Amino acid sequence: MRTSPSLRRKLISVAAVSAALLSVGTASVAVAQDTPVREAAVPAALTEAAPGIQAERLIVGYRSGAAEATSNKAAEADAAAKDADFERRLGTGAALVDLGADPSKTEVADAVAEFKADPQVAYVVPDRLNKPQADPNDTEYAKQWDLFETTAGMNVPGAWTKSTGTGVTVAVIDTGYVTHSDLAANIVGGYDFISDTAVSVDGNGRDSNPADPGDYYAANECGSGIPASSSSWHGTHVAGTIAAVTNNSKGVAGIAYGAKISPVRVLGKCGGYDSDIIDAITWASGGTVSGVPANSNVAKVINMSLGGDGACTSATQTAINNAVSRGTTVVVAAGNDNENVSGHSPGNCNNIISVAATNRAGAKASYSNYGSLVDISAPGGQTSTGTANGILSTLNSGASTPSSESYAYYQGTSMATPHIAGLVALVKSANSSLTPAQIETAIKNNARALPGACSGGCGAGLADAAKTVAAVSGGTTTGTTFSNSTAVSIPDNSSAIESSIAVSGRSGNAPSTLQVGVDITHTYRGDLVISLVAPDGTVYSLKAASSSDSADNVNTTYTVNASSETANGTWKLRVQDTAAQDTGTLNSWKLTF
């Protein structure tokens, strides 16, 4: 008999609320080490406390006249007879019964079926888990279509139940910061890296004050034929999208409103130099810059909504590589020239997340750069179809120097980029062990297809915050191993065989460093194609066939980024011999979480 449910009871964690339920597959050749889990005999709706989370308690209503309807002793005896614990009587007279911690789908289904079959029971339903559904109370939130609209929004509210970016600092390498009450609480120390006083227009060179004095300029001042421009307050707009204070009954909501913003000033009148940007990347990520104090607010995310023409230089690439090696994810705008990003730096650099912009219909914005170097797309807005179709964020009303704080709609890949930087902060906060490469992979793997058109390449699709954060939550490495040592013959030059492992008792997703240990005897391993099949059918290639690999056997461990997969369920190892004259055996394999 199983342990009393009352001894094994535990609370359902918030992180588990939206884990996806994956149906259990059946092995086509090998039998799993554990007894295969059979399908539930009742609908999933009667077995789940939340999507994918099996109910640990049931609410049982007894028919009028039944002893269990009024007697706690009778209800307790009935629950015990059905291998459950009577917890308490509800105000309606129904009984709350406990099934224990982490019951399987089949165990819950069996309990429901047993209660339903009892003629004294009027109904039995799971004790469902509810969660807050209220939108932020920020007064302009309804105008932030880019966060929540079904068609082209980034599905941000669904991520907030798991992460708000707490504990993560985002460096906004831009024009600096102009004081704004809807941002101030999330601003930490930054730096002004502009060394040329003609560009800085603040009367001095580099210093610890990243305040934005304005970047306005007169006609022809930034080049012949270039018209005059008012101050953009660009860095403040970008910062608001990432981490505007939220639920403060004013203004806009930030994507990672629990994160902090470190303003790092590199852009002034007419732009900014590579040399200053390179030092800013270095300092923001925790590196050392001569003459500049050590950074006490090291950023795990860098946002660069800036760019110029030409190839990515070795100087810039080196700074980016060094930042990434220190664990900082670098997010860069693809550019606004409606051209291939390959000709625009730093959006064409390696080791970054290059971001294209989409409009409110989910198509590539008309101005956005594109190409194979684009990694992901995010809402950037398009005001030519209406001002409200832009991205609303924090700003200042001053045409030249700072005046009163305000809000305004902007458009651009500059606006799309902080959406991804904010998402990176959410992901890093949800799973601090993830590397920049793993974070990028998680964002790409969980993107959805663009609802609109994109010609030329818009990356993996439109980023989905809720799906990405759910995928990485709980996906940490524990060292727990599941194995199957049932030997399976690998037929010569034939169809694939499969061996299964049933994983249970884990919460959340698989780790980004899932270890797949394989022991195969074979006289020409170059013939073999080996894949891992996740519970939802997703296939991860472990080994391809190679005519030049004539060695014997496969006895190795592969590492798979399975952070987008629910851990529990039936995993399969698929092996195929693709050429004649050799046979072999899959001796065993294992998964280490």
LOLUMRO-559877 format. One line per field, with one value per residue (C-alpha): x, y, z; residue in one letter. Coordinates in nm, 3 decimals, padded with zeros to 5 digits. Each point is the difference from the previous one (the first is absolute). Layout:
N
px <- (X_...)
py <- (Y_...)
pz <- (Z_...)
aa <- (A_...)
This chain:
593
px <- (00.000_00.129_00.099_-00.285_-00.076_00.007_00.363_00.099_-00.199_00.181_-00.104_-00.021_00.270_-00.081_00.270_-00.194_-00.332_00.045_00.228_-00.127_-00.153_00.158_-00.174_00.197_00.116_00.042_00.332_-00.003_00.276_00.140_-00.203_00.072_00.176_-00.303_-00.354_-00.155_-00.250_-00.344_-00.232_-00.238_-00.353_-00.160_00.044_00.307_-00.227_-00.094_00.358_00.178_00.032_00.143_00.101_00.256_-00.005_-00.172_-00.248_00.115_-00.343_-00.358_-00.327_-00.265_-00.370_-00.218_-00.367_-00.259_-00.065_00.345_00.176_00.313_-00.197_-00.026_00.236_00.370_00.073_-00.190_00.170_00.338_-00.072_-00.117_00.313_00.224_-00.178_00.087_00.367_-00.039_-00.010_-00.299_00.127_-00.300_-00.362_-00.059_-00.264_-00.223_00.010_00.235_00.305_00.358_00.213_00.376_00.172_00.355_00.293_00.066_-00.257_00.026_-00.264_-00.115_-00.020_-00.217_-00.216_-00.048_-00.104_-00.246_-00.144_-00.043_-00.186_-00.216_-00.097_-00.123_-00.382_00.024_00.217_-00.176_00.317_00.377_00.223_00.370_00.099_00.118_00.279_-00.083_00.235_-00.030_-00.127_-00.007_00.180_00.249_-00.167_00.230_-00.225_00.141_00.029_-00.299_00.201_00.289_-00.127_00.356_-00.015_-00.336_-00.189_-00.068_00.103_00.334_00.065_00.285_-00.218_00.173_-00.273_00.011_00.366_-00.055_-00.138_00.347_00.243_00.015_00.376_00.089_00.372_00.106_00.162_-00.039_00.251_-00.160_00.290_-00.161_-00.053_-00.010_-00.295_-00.222_-00.182_-00.343_-00.215_-00.126_00.359_00.191_-00.055_00.163_00.305_00.339_00.342_00.135_00.270_00.054_00.254_-00.009_00.354_-00.048_-00.155_-00.144_-00.207_-00.071_-00.138_00.009_00.318_00.232_00.129_-00.042_-00.150_-00.228_-00.311_-00.194_-00.266_-00.129_00.034_-00.168_00.134_-00.164_00.187_-00.047_-00.035_00.327_00.170_00.027_00.076_-00.089_-00.368_-00.097_-00.294_-00.028_-00.127_-00.141_00.137_-00.111_00.032_00.055_00.165_-00.285_-00.258_00.196_00.041_-00.373_-00.085_00.237_-00.071_-00.249_-00.138_-00.318_-00.318_00.064_-00.330_00.172_00.154_00.119_00.105_00.352_00.062_00.249_-00.128_00.182_00.336_00.231_00.125_00.358_00.011_00.328_00.039_00.178_-00.226_-00.013_-00.026_00.021_00.057_00.289_00.338_00.092_00.275_-00.243_-00.248_00.275_00.100_-00.365_-00.055_00.311_-00.086_-00.370_00.082_00.251_00.321_00.271_00.031_00.305_-00.086_-00.354_-00.102_-00.108_-00.365_-00.202_-00.313_00.126_-00.262_-00.103_-00.179_00.118_-00.244_00.147_-00.270_00.260_00.194_00.189_00.108_00.266_00.136_00.034_00.357_00.240_00.015_-00.376_-00.020_00.273_-00.189_-00.320_00.177_00.160_-00.334_-00.167_00.287_-00.075_-00.359_-00.169_-00.255_00.034_-00.319_00.035_-00.233_00.014_-00.046_-00.263_00.116_-00.223_00.322_00.187_00.147_00.325_00.103_-00.081_00.204_-00.027_-00.320_00.213_00.250_00.029_-00.088_-00.295_-00.376_-00.082_-00.359_-00.232_-00.321_-00.360_-00.310_-00.337_-00.112_00.302_00.174_00.349_-00.016_00.064_00.321_00.151_00.320_-00.016_00.220_00.150_00.190_-00.325_-00.067_-00.348_-00.279_-00.187_-00.256_00.158_-00.315_-00.086_-00.141_-00.067_-00.318_-00.100_00.186_-00.152_00.160_00.339_00.164_-00.101_00.265_00.155_00.137_00.054_-00.183_00.308_00.083_00.364_00.078_-00.200_-00.345_-00.295_-00.027_-00.234_-00.090_00.014_-00.037_00.319_00.070_00.316_00.220_00.118_-00.342_-00.002_00.340_-00.100_-00.289_00.258_00.234_-00.293_-00.078_00.364_-00.027_-00.316_00.174_00.320_-00.202_-00.202_00.312_00.321_00.219_-00.069_00.282_-00.053_-00.001_-00.260_-00.217_00.013_-00.090_-00.295_-00.137_00.033_-00.140_-00.309_-00.076_-00.318_-00.034_-00.048_-00.371_00.091_00.242_00.376_00.212_00.370_00.019_-00.136_00.171_-00.175_-00.329_-00.183_00.130_-00.246_00.083_-00.238_00.104_00.370_-00.008_-00.210_00.251_00.298_-00.172_00.099_00.241_00.297_00.248_-00.037_00.205_-00.305_00.042_-00.262_00.118_-00.106_00.231_-00.221_00.211_-00.150_00.141_00.074_-00.091_00.236_-00.091_-00.357_-00.257_00.075_-00.046_-00.111_00.060_-00.201_00.059_-00.294_00.097_-00.216_00.020_00.158_-00.149_00.029_00.219_00.304_00.338_00.189_00.281_-00.191_00.255_-00.081_00.227_00.010_00.159_-00.018_00.199_00.048_00.280_-00.028_-00.150_00.012_-00.317_-00.197_-00.242_-00.092_-00.275_-00.171_-00.380_-00.165_-00.341_-00.175_00.167_00.271_00.310_00.353_00.280_00.286_00.203_-00.014_00.127_00.356_00.174_00.338_-00.066_00.099_00.062_-00.192_-00.273_-00.158_00.069_-00.035_-00.214_-00.174_-00.120_-00.338_-00.161_-00.343_-00.110_-00.312_-00.120_-00.207_00.219_-00.263_-00.117_00.133_00.330_00.132_00.338_-00.033_00.280_00.020_00.261_00.008_00.239_00.050_00.236_00.002_-00.228_00.007_-00.175_-00.122_00.118_-00.130_-00.055_-00.075_-00.119_00.162_-00.198)
py <- (00.000_00.347_00.249_00.190_00.312_00.219_-00.094_00.088_00.318_00.301_00.334_00.050_00.247_00.304_-00.112_-00.318_00.167_00.031_-00.295_-00.176_-00.348_-00.239_-00.323_-00.316_-00.180_-00.373_-00.151_-00.164_-00.248_00.003_-00.007_00.273_-00.097_00.092_-00.123_00.201_00.260_-00.066_00.272_00.157_-00.134_00.341_00.334_00.205_00.279_-00.221_-00.089_00.335_00.281_00.217_-00.079_-00.277_-00.018_-00.303_00.078_-00.099_00.055_-00.068_00.166_-00.268_00.084_-00.274_-00.053_00.118_-00.279_-00.155_-00.032_00.154_00.318_00.093_-00.224_00.082_-00.345_-00.165_00.224_-00.085_-00.372_00.033_00.189_-00.256_-00.281_00.178_00.047_00.369_00.223_00.204_00.355_00.207_00.088_00.296_00.264_-00.159_-00.334_-00.160_-00.193_00.092_-00.314_-00.022_-00.235_00.069_00.181_-00.032_-00.266_-00.121_00.069_-00.361_00.013_00.311_-00.148_-00.321_00.194_00.214_-00.309_-00.174_00.293_00.039_-00.365_00.035_00.045_00.220_00.257_00.285_00.146_-00.007_00.278_00.091_00.268_00.236_00.251_00.359_00.293_00.378_00.121_00.374_00.226_00.252_00.317_00.228_00.262_-00.033_-00.379_-00.046_00.179_-00.248_-00.238_-00.123_-00.178_-00.177_00.007_-00.351_00.068_00.175_00.055_-00.178_-00.186_00.171_-00.015_-00.380_00.013_00.221_-00.284_-00.158_00.290_00.379_00.028_00.030_-00.014_00.090_00.326_00.111_00.247_00.236_00.120_00.305_00.375_-00.023_00.064_00.301_-00.004_-00.164_-00.097_-00.313_-00.128_00.150_-00.285_-00.244_00.211_-00.092_00.154_00.023_00.200_00.261_-00.138_00.285_00.135_00.264_00.316_00.096_-00.318_00.002_00.359_-00.018_00.204_-00.283_-00.340_-00.332_00.002_-00.194_00.200_-00.163_00.274_00.079_00.376_-00.033_-00.100_00.272_00.150_00.269_-00.049_-00.111_-00.028_-00.378_00.001_00.186_-00.031_-00.152_00.198_00.123_-00.236_00.042_-00.202_-00.363_-00.111_-00.334_-00.180_00.088_-00.136_-00.324_-00.031_00.042_-00.291_-00.222_00.098_00.281_-00.025_-00.207_-00.016_00.355_00.138_00.215_-00.011_-00.316_-00.350_-00.133_-00.346_-00.089_00.242_-00.180_00.059_00.301_00.231_00.122_00.294_00.005_00.309_-00.034_00.198_00.378_00.265_-00.168_-00.349_-00.175_-00.157_-00.369_00.061_00.127_-00.281_-00.263_00.134_00.015_-00.366_-00.097_00.198_-00.091_-00.372_00.025_00.053_00.253_00.333_00.217_00.313_-00.115_-00.127_-00.365_-00.060_-00.078_-00.078_-00.262_-00.075_-00.348_00.158_00.275_00.185_00.183_00.170_00.163_-00.068_00.116_-00.122_-00.252_-00.328_-00.088_00.100_-00.224_00.265_-00.007_-00.378_-00.044_00.214_-00.197_-00.336_00.105_00.118_-00.329_-00.195_00.187_-00.125_00.308_-00.036_00.271_00.106_00.225_00.175_-00.129_00.354_00.209_00.013_-00.274_-00.168_-00.318_00.031_-00.147_00.355_00.160_-00.020_-00.106_-00.178_-00.221_-00.101_-00.354_-00.106_00.239_-00.020_00.207_00.131_00.091_00.201_-00.098_00.216_-00.033_-00.258_-00.216_00.058_00.137_00.375_00.179_00.161_-00.303_-00.163_-00.373_-00.290_-00.327_00.174_00.107_-00.225_00.099_00.252_00.213_00.282_00.321_00.173_00.195_00.346_00.058_-00.206_00.204_00.149_-00.252_-00.280_00.108_-00.102_00.213_00.066_00.257_00.325_00.371_00.295_00.218_00.084_00.065_-00.017_-00.194_00.128_-00.191_-00.379_-00.146_-00.310_-00.042_-00.253_-00.086_-00.256_-00.186_-00.299_00.219_-00.067_-00.371_-00.061_00.090_-00.244_-00.276_00.147_00.003_-00.362_-00.097_00.156_-00.203_-00.319_00.068_00.074_-00.321_-00.214_00.172_-00.294_00.054_00.125_00.266_-00.273_-00.202_00.308_00.077_-00.359_00.003_00.321_-00.137_-00.344_00.149_00.269_-00.025_00.044_00.360_00.062_00.232_-00.002_00.037_00.005_-00.061_-00.163_00.099_-00.259_-00.274_00.189_00.225_-00.038_-00.145_00.105_-00.231_-00.310_00.078_00.065_-00.311_-00.204_00.101_00.003_-00.296_-00.127_-00.037_-00.286_-00.231_-00.308_-00.229_-00.290_-00.213_-00.298_-00.290_-00.304_-00.219_-00.095_00.059_-00.132_00.255_-00.160_00.042_00.278_00.013_00.211_00.166_-00.165_00.186_-00.052_00.187_00.149_00.117_00.308_00.091_00.184_00.314_00.348_00.253_-00.039_-00.207_00.172_00.184_-00.253_-00.328_-00.284_-00.291_-00.297_-00.261_-00.347_-00.165_-00.294_00.032_-00.089_00.318_00.285_00.234_-00.175_00.106_00.290_00.067_00.234_00.087_00.033_00.216_-00.089_00.243_-00.155_00.263_-00.164_00.098_-00.125_-00.158_-00.160_00.008_-00.272_00.042_-00.215_00.105_-00.127_-00.367_-00.053_-00.251_00.069_00.312_00.043_00.368_00.269_00.270_00.333_00.132_00.337_-00.137_00.304_00.043_-00.353_-00.113_-00.241_-00.258_-00.237_-00.272_00.077_-00.217_-00.075_-00.064_-00.187_-00.092_-00.192_00.172_-00.230_-00.371_-00.268_00.091_-00.071_00.114_00.027_00.286_-00.131_00.278_00.372_00.254_00.355_00.210_00.308)
pz <- (00.000_-00.080_00.268_00.158_-00.209_00.309_00.057_-00.357_-00.050_-00.143_-00.147_-00.375_-00.099_-00.213_-00.245_-00.065_-00.075_-00.374_-00.073_-00.312_00.031_-00.247_-00.093_00.065_-00.314_-00.047_-00.096_-00.342_00.075_00.351_00.318_00.255_00.316_00.208_-00.056_-00.285_00.114_-00.137_-00.118_00.249_-00.002_00.052_-00.180_00.086_00.121_00.296_00.087_-00.014_00.252_-00.279_-00.359_00.023_00.381_00.150_00.277_00.347_00.154_-00.108_00.104_00.052_00.027_00.153_-00.072_00.252_00.245_-00.026_00.334_-00.154_-00.078_00.368_00.195_-00.011_00.142_-00.286_-00.256_00.151_-00.021_-00.361_-00.099_00.170_-00.185_-00.324_00.104_00.078_00.310_00.113_00.057_00.101_-00.067_-00.231_00.062_-00.264_00.181_-00.251_00.120_-00.089_-00.040_-00.047_-00.248_00.116_-00.157_-00.373_-00.089_-00.358_-00.262_00.030_00.381_-00.010_-00.275_00.199_00.310_-00.199_-00.167_00.336_00.151_-00.312_00.014_00.358_-00.006_00.312_-00.184_-00.183_-00.153_00.022_-00.137_00.037_00.250_-00.270_00.038_-00.085_-00.052_-00.030_-00.335_00.059_-00.245_00.136_00.127_-00.199_-00.156_-00.355_00.000_-00.232_-00.272_00.025_-00.267_-00.046_00.335_-00.009_-00.331_-00.133_-00.360_00.032_00.369_00.174_00.255_00.291_00.270_-00.009_00.103_00.304_00.213_-00.015_-00.037_00.009_-00.048_00.369_00.067_-00.355_-00.113_-00.362_-00.139_-00.253_-00.213_-00.157_00.051_00.378_00.229_00.057_00.334_-00.014_00.299_-00.182_-00.022_00.291_00.247_-00.242_-00.094_00.142_-00.060_-00.352_-00.178_-00.270_-00.247_-00.253_-00.015_-00.273_00.145_-00.339_00.019_00.373_00.009_00.379_00.030_00.092_-00.102_00.175_00.349_00.230_-00.092_-00.288_-00.006_-00.349_-00.066_-00.341_-00.342_-00.212_-00.294_-00.263_-00.375_-00.165_00.340_-00.033_-00.370_-00.314_-00.080_00.334_00.141_00.356_00.269_00.349_00.290_-00.018_00.365_-00.169_00.291_00.232_-00.245_-00.033_00.377_00.058_-00.228_00.196_00.358_00.055_00.352_-00.013_00.210_00.120_-00.135_-00.259_-00.344_-00.171_00.107_-00.053_-00.141_00.276_00.261_00.280_-00.170_00.036_-00.276_-00.013_-00.246_-00.191_-00.218_-00.336_-00.238_-00.006_-00.268_-00.343_00.147_00.172_-00.075_-00.009_00.252_00.263_-00.073_00.031_00.341_00.105_-00.094_00.192_00.314_00.005_-00.006_00.283_-00.193_00.079_-00.182_00.069_00.193_00.078_00.346_00.029_-00.075_00.313_-00.208_-00.243_-00.263_-00.111_-00.295_-00.235_-00.225_-00.301_-00.203_-00.221_-00.318_-00.304_-00.340_-00.089_00.124_00.365_00.083_00.189_00.272_00.061_-00.034_00.259_00.251_-00.061_00.030_00.325_00.139_-00.090_00.155_00.323_-00.018_-00.146_-00.281_-00.265_-00.184_-00.306_-00.243_-00.359_-00.137_-00.177_-00.362_-00.149_-00.108_00.080_00.349_-00.132_-00.097_00.334_00.320_00.280_-00.103_-00.227_00.270_00.132_00.354_00.025_-00.028_-00.309_00.008_-00.288_00.048_-00.066_-00.032_00.171_-00.257_00.075_-00.333_-00.045_00.052_-00.330_00.127_00.174_-00.117_-00.068_-00.102_00.115_00.280_00.168_00.299_00.115_-00.060_00.253_-00.012_-00.127_-00.114_-00.314_00.050_-00.371_00.049_00.304_00.295_00.242_-00.203_00.131_00.329_00.299_00.264_00.233_-00.145_00.065_-00.157_-00.047_-00.362_00.084_00.373_00.262_00.087_00.148_-00.011_-00.258_-00.201_-00.377_-00.280_-00.189_-00.272_-00.097_00.059_00.288_00.153_-00.087_00.161_00.359_-00.030_-00.039_00.262_00.240_-00.089_00.060_00.346_00.070_-00.113_00.195_00.312_-00.043_-00.051_00.101_-00.111_-00.370_-00.223_-00.268_-00.267_00.190_00.049_-00.372_-00.083_00.240_-00.153_-00.352_00.081_00.160_-00.259_-00.206_-00.373_-00.111_-00.051_-00.288_-00.291_00.008_-00.312_00.043_00.343_00.340_00.216_00.195_00.007_00.246_00.354_00.253_00.356_00.186_-00.193_00.032_00.374_00.059_-00.197_00.214_00.339_00.212_-00.263_00.232_00.019_00.302_-00.093_00.011_-00.243_-00.176_-00.205_-00.220_-00.012_-00.218_-00.302_-00.345_-00.329_-00.270_-00.337_-00.293_-00.246_00.123_00.180_00.331_00.337_00.311_00.370_00.263_00.342_00.211_00.202_00.299_00.329_-00.143_-00.019_-00.279_-00.304_-00.086_00.041_-00.269_00.056_-00.011_-00.013_-00.234_00.063_-00.280_-00.005_-00.345_-00.135_-00.378_-00.241_-00.212_00.197_-00.299_-00.123_00.305_00.037_00.364_00.124_00.326_-00.017_00.266_00.149_-00.238_-00.306_-00.047_-00.147_00.107_-00.225_00.195_-00.278_-00.379_-00.236_-00.124_-00.261_00.140_00.354_-00.015_00.372_00.211_00.253_00.149_00.369_00.080_00.161_-00.203_00.141_-00.111_00.071_00.092_00.202_-00.213_00.082_00.298_00.196_00.089_-00.270_-00.227_-00.171_-00.283_-00.149_-00.374_-00.179_-00.370_-00.202_-00.341_-00.191_-00.062_00.137_00.369_00.293_00.358_00.334_00.212_00.335_00.222_00.023_00.270_00.063_00.270_00.103)
aa <- (M_R_T_S_P_S_L_R_R_K_L_I_S_V_A_A_V_S_A_A_L_L_S_V_G_T_A_S_V_A_V_A_Q_D_T_P_V_R_E_A_A_V_P_A_A_L_T_E_A_A_P_G_I_Q_A_E_R_L_I_V_G_Y_R_S_G_A_A_E_A_T_S_N_K_A_A_E_A_D_A_A_A_K_D_A_D_F_E_R_R_L_G_T_G_A_A_L_V_D_L_G_A_D_P_S_K_T_E_V_A_D_A_V_A_E_F_K_A_D_P_Q_V_A_Y_V_V_P_D_R_L_N_K_P_Q_A_D_P_N_D_T_E_Y_A_K_Q_W_D_L_F_E_T_T_A_G_M_N_V_P_G_A_W_T_K_S_T_G_T_G_V_T_V_A_V_I_D_T_G_Y_V_T_H_S_D_L_A_A_N_I_V_G_G_Y_D_F_I_S_D_T_A_V_S_V_D_G_N_G_R_D_S_N_P_A_D_P_G_D_Y_Y_A_A_N_E_C_G_S_G_I_P_A_S_S_S_S_W_H_G_T_H_V_A_G_T_I_A_A_V_T_N_N_S_K_G_V_A_G_I_A_Y_G_A_K_I_S_P_V_R_V_L_G_K_C_G_G_Y_D_S_D_I_I_D_A_I_T_W_A_S_G_G_T_V_S_G_V_P_A_N_S_N_V_A_K_V_I_N_M_S_L_G_G_D_G_A_C_T_S_A_T_Q_T_A_I_N_N_A_V_S_R_G_T_T_V_V_V_A_A_G_N_D_N_E_N_V_S_G_H_S_P_G_N_C_N_N_I_I_S_V_A_A_T_N_R_A_G_A_K_A_S_Y_S_N_Y_G_S_L_V_D_I_S_A_P_G_G_Q_T_S_T_G_T_A_N_G_I_L_S_T_L_N_S_G_A_S_T_P_S_S_E_S_Y_A_Y_Y_Q_G_T_S_M_A_T_P_H_I_A_G_L_V_A_L_V_K_S_A_N_S_S_L_T_P_A_Q_I_E_T_A_I_K_N_N_A_R_A_L_P_G_A_C_S_G_G_C_G_A_G_L_A_D_A_A_K_T_V_A_A_V_S_G_G_T_T_T_G_T_T_F_S_N_S_T_A_V_S_I_P_D_N_S_S_A_I_E_S_S_I_A_V_S_G_R_S_G_N_A_P_S_T_L_Q_V_G_V_D_I_T_H_T_Y_R_G_D_L_V_I_S_L_V_A_P_D_G_T_V_Y_S_L_K_A_A_S_S_S_D_S_A_D_N_V_N_T_T_Y_T_V_N_A_S_S_E_T_A_N_G_T_W_K_L_R_V_Q_D_T_A_A_Q_D_T_G_T_L_N_S_W_K_L_T_F)
